[in-house]
């Protein structure tokens, strides 16, 4: 008697139509509630210091610059104006970082950010961040927003907030860098793979990347003294690489599984780890036929197995950046617990495709 496999596609479709769509709807409501409060805060920041103009706007149904790290943790990137008098430098910088240096010392007085420029001519991320955090604290007081926003006192050099009593939101000043691409600190594109196509690569490089005024990655030894450096961020590149419906759906599936099973004590995992592993999986499976609905169960399971391997090795290399390990400084016990949990999910999906009904 032949064994009849469960309808993998039907089970996946049910999971998508219920759990994935519900998660997206709830996340949209959460982000809307958070951004409503943050927009009010940023009005007061701008009144105190007009250079910090809010870029947090709703465009085509999405708030620009908002990034979910986990169900209750978010970043808001606030894009600053007038970067033009600075040159981008990523040579001899901490891994994952770059510097902004005056293109001409005579232009120092022309810069909007004169008091944040060091004697060596570098725009200091730490100075910008410190000033912005001071403004945020004052804006909360002046706007009488204490009932909705609390600034975390254990982190004096970043604007990390508790919003509506349950969400962690970090406000990060940033610059957009268009039409250039890091030459030294970036390991992408990988010319040995077929994905993505050359026109997509060209489009990503034209759109560029962002520089964030935040601390370097924990894996960078001695980075505490490199406070003038800016962190490289590739959110726009990720968005363009996940343009196809199949890859976007795969990411939504992974995040839905994360919310229920992998959002663990000690935060060994965040969404960014799933994003990195999905990007590596895209390189392994470059053809669009490998990202149809029929193939997504295999893709999800492949990523979960790769996650288990990374957790057991205690290494998660950044997809774009050389020398950056996203598991560095994570507690070993928390990584081991996450590995067991990820293996349990992967085993259930591999041995019983109908398990999506119960996950």
C-alpha positions as CSV (number, residue, x, y, z in Angstrom):
1,X,0.0,0.0,0.0
2,X,1.4,3.4,-1.0
3,X,1.9,6.0,1.6
4,X,-0.1,9.2,0.9
5,X,1.8,12.3,1.9
6,X,-0.2,15.1,3.4
7,X,-1.1,18.0,1.2
8,X,1.9,20.2,1.9
9,X,0.6,23.1,-0.1
10,X,-2.8,23.1,1.5
11,X,-1.3,23.1,5.0
12,X,1.0,25.9,4.1
13,X,-1.8,28.0,2.5
14,X,-3.9,27.5,5.7
15,X,-1.0,28.7,7.8
16,X,-0.5,31.7,5.6
17,X,-4.2,32.7,5.4
18,X,-4.5,32.5,9.2
19,X,-1.3,33.0,11.2
20,X,0.8,34.9,8.7
21,X,-1.9,37.4,7.7
22,X,-3.0,37.9,11.3
23,X,0.6,38.6,12.3
24,X,1.0,41.2,9.6
25,X,-2.2,42.9,10.6
26,X,-1.3,43.0,14.2
27,X,2.2,44.3,13.4
28,X,0.8,47.1,11.2
29,X,-1.5,48.2,14.1
30,X,1.5,48.1,16.6
31,X,3.7,50.2,14.3
32,X,0.9,52.6,13.7
33,X,0.3,53.1,17.4
34,X,4.1,53.5,18.1
35,X,4.6,55.9,15.2
36,X,1.7,58.1,16.3
37,X,3.4,58.6,19.6
38,X,6.9,59.0,18.2
39,X,5.7,61.6,15.6
40,X,4.4,63.7,18.4
41,X,7.7,63.4,20.2
42,X,9.7,64.3,17.1
43,X,7.6,67.5,16.7
44,X,9.0,68.7,20.0
45,X,12.5,67.6,19.1
46,X,12.3,69.6,15.9
47,X,11.0,72.6,17.8
48,X,14.1,72.4,20.1
49,X,16.6,71.8,17.3
50,X,15.4,72.4,13.7
51,X,18.3,70.4,12.3
52,X,16.7,67.2,13.5
53,X,13.8,67.3,11.1
54,X,11.5,64.3,11.4
55,X,11.6,61.9,8.4
56,X,9.1,59.6,10.0
57,X,6.3,59.7,7.4
58,X,3.6,57.4,6.1
59,X,4.3,56.6,2.4
60,X,2.2,54.1,0.4
61,X,0.9,52.7,3.6
62,X,4.3,52.2,5.3
63,X,6.2,54.3,7.8
64,X,9.6,55.1,6.3
65,X,12.6,54.1,8.4
66,X,10.8,51.8,10.8
67,X,12.3,48.3,11.3
68,X,10.9,45.6,13.5
69,X,13.6,43.6,15.4
70,X,11.2,41.3,17.2
71,X,7.5,41.5,18.1
72,X,8.1,44.2,20.8
73,X,11.4,45.8,19.7
74,X,11.8,48.4,16.9
75,X,14.2,50.8,15.4
76,X,13.3,54.1,13.8
77,X,15.9,55.6,11.5
78,X,15.7,59.4,11.2
79,X,17.4,60.6,8.1
80,X,19.3,63.9,8.4
81,X,20.0,66.5,5.8
82,X,23.2,67.9,4.1
83,X,25.7,65.1,4.0
84,X,27.2,66.6,0.8
85,X,30.3,68.3,2.3
86,X,31.6,64.9,3.6
87,X,33.5,62.1,1.9
88,X,32.6,58.4,2.7
89,X,35.5,56.4,4.0
90,X,35.4,52.7,4.9
91,X,39.2,52.0,4.9
92,X,40.8,51.2,8.3
93,X,37.5,51.4,10.1
94,X,36.0,48.9,12.5
95,X,34.2,46.0,10.7
96,X,30.7,47.1,9.7
97,X,31.5,50.8,10.0
98,X,32.6,53.8,8.0
99,X,33.6,57.4,8.6
100,X,32.4,60.7,7.2
101,X,35.2,63.2,6.7
102,X,35.1,66.8,5.5
103,X,35.8,66.9,1.8
104,X,37.6,70.3,2.3
105,X,38.6,71.8,5.6
106,X,37.5,75.2,4.3
107,X,33.9,73.8,4.2
108,X,33.8,73.2,8.0
109,X,31.9,76.4,8.7
110,X,29.5,75.6,5.8
111,X,28.4,72.3,7.4
112,X,25.1,72.1,9.1
113,X,26.8,69.9,11.7
114,X,29.9,72.0,12.5
115,X,30.0,71.3,16.3
116,X,29.9,67.6,15.7
117,X,33.0,67.6,13.5
118,X,36.3,66.5,15.2
119,X,39.6,68.3,15.0
120,X,40.6,65.7,12.4
121,X,37.6,66.6,10.3
122,X,35.4,63.6,11.0
123,X,31.7,63.9,11.7
124,X,31.3,62.1,15.0
125,X,28.4,59.6,15.2
126,X,28.8,59.6,19.0
127,X,28.5,63.4,19.3
128,X,25.4,63.4,17.0
129,X,23.8,60.6,18.9
130,X,24.6,62.2,22.3
131,X,23.1,65.5,21.3
132,X,20.0,63.8,19.8
133,X,19.4,61.8,22.9
134,X,19.6,64.9,25.1
135,X,17.0,66.5,22.8
136,X,14.7,63.5,23.1
137,X,14.8,63.5,26.9
138,X,14.0,67.2,26.9
139,X,11.2,66.8,24.3
140,X,9.5,64.1,26.4
141,X,9.5,66.5,29.4
142,X,8.3,69.5,27.4
143,X,5.7,67.6,25.5
144,X,4.4,66.0,28.7
145,X,4.7,62.6,27.1
146,X,6.0,60.8,30.2
147,X,2.8,58.7,30.4
148,X,3.5,57.3,26.9
149,X,7.3,57.3,26.6
150,X,10.1,56.6,29.0
151,X,13.7,57.0,28.1
152,X,15.9,54.1,29.3
153,X,18.2,55.5,31.9
154,X,20.7,52.6,31.6
155,X,21.8,53.8,28.2
156,X,22.9,57.4,28.2
157,X,24.3,57.5,24.7
158,X,21.3,56.3,22.6
159,X,17.7,57.3,22.4
160,X,16.3,53.9,23.5
161,X,12.7,54.3,24.7
162,X,9.9,52.3,26.2
163,X,6.7,53.3,24.4
164,X,3.2,52.6,25.6
165,X,4.6,50.5,28.5
166,X,5.4,47.5,26.4
167,X,7.5,48.3,23.3
168,X,11.2,49.1,23.0
169,X,12.0,51.7,20.4
170,X,15.4,53.0,19.5
171,X,15.5,56.3,17.6
172,X,18.7,56.4,15.4
173,X,20.0,59.5,13.5
174,X,21.1,58.4,10.0
175,X,22.4,59.5,6.6
176,X,21.4,58.1,3.3
177,X,24.3,57.3,0.9
178,X,23.1,57.0,-2.7
179,X,25.0,56.1,-5.9
180,X,28.1,54.8,-4.0
181,X,28.9,51.4,-2.5
182,X,31.4,50.3,0.3
183,X,34.6,49.0,-1.3
184,X,36.5,47.7,1.7
185,X,34.1,46.6,4.4
186,X,31.5,44.9,2.2
187,X,31.6,41.3,0.9
188,X,28.6,41.7,-1.4
189,X,27.9,41.1,-4.3
190,X,29.3,37.6,-4.4
191,X,30.4,37.2,-8.0
192,X,30.5,33.4,-7.7
193,X,26.7,33.1,-7.4
194,X,23.9,33.5,-10.0
195,X,21.7,35.5,-7.7
196,X,20.7,38.3,-8.0
197,X,20.9,39.3,-11.7
198,X,23.3,42.0,-12.7
199,X,20.6,44.7,-13.3
200,X,19.3,44.1,-9.7
201,X,22.8,44.5,-8.4
202,X,23.3,47.8,-10.3
203,X,19.9,49.1,-9.0
204,X,20.9,48.3,-5.4
205,X,24.3,50.0,-5.7
206,X,22.6,53.1,-7.3
207,X,20.1,53.2,-4.4
208,X,22.9,52.9,-1.9
209,X,22.8,52.2,1.8
210,X,22.5,54.1,5.2
211,X,24.9,55.1,7.9
212,X,23.5,54.9,11.4
213,X,24.7,56.9,14.5
214,X,24.9,53.9,16.8
215,X,27.6,51.7,18.4
216,X,29.6,49.2,16.3
217,X,28.7,45.5,16.4
218,X,29.6,43.8,19.7
219,X,32.0,41.5,17.7
220,X,34.3,44.5,17.1
221,X,37.0,44.4,19.7
222,X,38.0,47.8,21.0
223,X,35.1,49.5,19.1
224,X,34.3,51.6,22.2
225,X,37.1,54.0,21.2
226,X,35.7,54.3,17.7
227,X,32.8,56.4,18.6
228,X,33.2,58.6,15.6
229,X,32.4,55.7,13.2
230,X,29.0,55.2,11.6
231,X,27.3,51.8,11.3
232,X,26.6,50.5,7.8
233,X,23.0,49.5,7.2
234,X,21.6,47.7,4.1
235,X,17.8,47.8,4.7
236,X,17.1,49.2,1.2
237,X,19.2,46.4,-0.4
238,X,17.4,43.8,1.6
239,X,14.0,45.2,0.4
240,X,15.1,45.0,-3.2
241,X,16.5,41.5,-2.9
242,X,13.3,40.3,-1.4
243,X,11.2,41.8,-4.2
244,X,9.8,38.5,-5.4
245,X,6.6,37.3,-3.8
246,X,8.0,33.9,-2.9
247,X,11.0,35.3,-1.0
248,X,8.8,37.9,0.8
249,X,6.4,35.2,1.8
250,X,9.2,33.0,3.0
251,X,10.4,35.8,5.3
252,X,6.9,36.3,6.6
253,X,6.7,32.5,7.4
254,X,10.0,32.6,9.2
255,X,9.0,35.7,11.3
256,X,5.7,34.1,12.2
257,X,7.4,31.0,13.4
258,X,9.9,33.2,15.3
259,X,7.1,35.1,17.1
260,X,5.7,31.9,18.6
261,X,8.7,29.6,19.0
262,X,12.0,31.5,18.8
263,X,11.4,34.8,20.7
264,X,13.3,33.4,23.7
265,X,14.6,34.8,27.0
266,X,18.0,36.4,26.6
267,X,17.2,37.4,23.0
268,X,19.6,35.0,21.3
269,X,17.7,35.5,18.1
270,X,16.1,38.5,16.4
271,X,14.5,38.9,12.9
272,X,17.9,40.0,11.5
273,X,19.3,36.5,11.9
274,X,16.5,35.1,9.8
275,X,17.0,37.8,7.2
276,X,20.7,36.9,6.9
277,X,20.0,33.2,6.5
278,X,17.3,33.8,4.0
279,X,19.7,35.8,1.9
280,X,22.2,32.9,2.0
281,X,19.4,30.5,1.0
282,X,18.6,32.8,-2.0
283,X,22.2,32.4,-3.2
284,X,21.9,28.6,-2.9
285,X,18.6,28.6,-4.8
286,X,18.8,31.4,-7.4
287,X,16.0,30.2,-9.7
288,X,12.5,31.7,-9.3
289,X,11.0,28.2,-9.6
290,X,12.7,27.3,-6.3
291,X,10.5,30.0,-4.6
292,X,7.0,29.0,-5.6
293,X,4.5,28.1,-3.0
294,X,5.1,24.4,-3.6
295,X,8.8,24.8,-2.7
296,X,8.5,27.1,0.3
297,X,8.2,24.3,2.9
298,X,11.6,23.0,1.7
299,X,13.1,26.6,1.8
300,X,11.8,27.2,5.3
301,X,13.2,23.9,6.5
302,X,16.5,24.5,4.9
303,X,16.8,27.9,6.6
304,X,15.9,26.4,10.0
305,X,18.5,23.6,9.6
306,X,21.1,26.3,8.7
307,X,20.0,28.3,11.8
308,X,20.6,25.2,13.9
309,X,24.1,24.8,12.5
310,X,24.9,28.5,13.1
311,X,23.6,28.3,16.7
312,X,25.6,25.2,17.4
313,X,28.8,26.7,15.9
314,X,27.9,30.0,17.7
315,X,28.5,32.0,14.5
316,X,26.2,33.9,12.2
317,X,28.2,35.8,9.6
318,X,26.6,39.0,8.2
319,X,25.6,38.7,4.6
320,X,26.9,42.1,3.5
321,X,29.7,42.9,6.0
322,X,33.2,41.4,6.4
323,X,34.3,40.3,9.9
324,X,30.9,40.8,11.5
325,X,29.5,37.9,13.5
326,X,25.9,38.5,14.7
327,X,26.1,35.8,17.4
328,X,29.2,37.4,19.0
329,X,28.7,38.2,22.7
330,X,25.4,36.2,22.8
331,X,25.1,34.0,25.9
332,X,26.1,30.4,25.1
333,X,23.3,28.9,27.1
334,X,20.7,31.0,25.3
335,X,22.2,30.0,21.9
336,X,22.0,26.3,22.9
337,X,18.4,26.7,23.9
338,X,17.6,28.4,20.6
339,X,19.3,25.5,18.7
340,X,17.1,22.9,20.4
341,X,14.0,24.9,19.7
342,X,14.9,25.5,16.1
343,X,15.8,21.8,15.6
344,X,12.4,20.8,17.1
345,X,10.6,23.0,14.5
346,X,12.7,21.8,11.6
347,X,12.2,18.2,12.6
348,X,8.4,18.6,12.8
349,X,8.2,20.2,9.4
350,X,10.6,17.6,7.8
351,X,8.8,14.6,9.2
352,X,5.3,15.8,9.0
353,X,4.4,18.6,6.5
354,X,1.0,18.8,8.1
355,X,2.6,20.1,11.2
356,X,2.1,23.7,10.0
357,X,-1.4,23.2,11.3
358,X,-0.1,22.9,14.9
359,X,3.0,25.1,14.8
